[in-house]
């Protein structure tokens, strides 16, 4: 079953280890949410506000993050392989040597990239 949480307000939610595979979270408010070790594979996070969210060690592979706000998010150890970050804001987002970014999709509007 796929979660349908479009435009949901999950600000400061504790979602560590949650499984949001193929979840619909477009436009959701996820400010300061804790998604460490969560599975967000193939999640629809278009226009979601993930500012200051903890996404450490989260799996965001193939997630749709177009125009998402990831400013000041913790992406340490996160898997962003094949994620679509077109137009996303990664300003001041943190990452480390374990953050995976193979085949990430970006556009000229993507802000704050470090690669």
Beta strands, then each sheet from edge to edge (+ up, - down):
end
